Amino acid sequence: MVDWLKKIFFVLLAAFLLYYLFTQPEQSADAVKTFFSGIGRLFRALAS
């Protein structure tokens, strides 16, 4: 039962992300840029 719910959740999440990507590509690019800059800051903080 739990595996079935996880699969449905991830399919819905993927559908939402694709919809967002195609309807608002500039905002999607900004979100990805922000995400990866945050990851970069995290690793820099861990390294120092």
N, C-alpha and C positions, 0 to 999 in steps of 0.2 A: 504494500500500500504506500509506504513512504517513497520507494523508488519511483512509483508512478507519479506521485505528486511533484517530486524533484524534476522529473522529465518535463512535465507540463509547465512548471515554473520556468525552467530554462528555455523552453520553446517560446513562451510568452515574452520573456526578457529579450531573447534574440529578435523576435518580431518587433518589439518596441524599439530596440536599438536600430534596426534596419529602417523602420519608419522614420525615426528621428534623423538618421543619416541622410535619407533622401529628401526629406521635407525641409530640413534646416542644416545644410552642409557647413555653413560658416560657423554656426554655434557648435556643431559637432566637432569641428576642427579645434575650436577654442577649448572645448571640454577635454579633448585628448591631449592637447598641449599642456593644459593645467595639470592633468593627471600625471603626465610624465615628468613635468618639472617638480611636482611634489615628491615623486619617487626619487628623483635626483637629489633633492634636498635631504630626503631621509637617509640615503646612502652616504652623502657628504657628512651628515651629522653623526652617523655611526662610525665613519672612518676617522673622525677627529676626536 
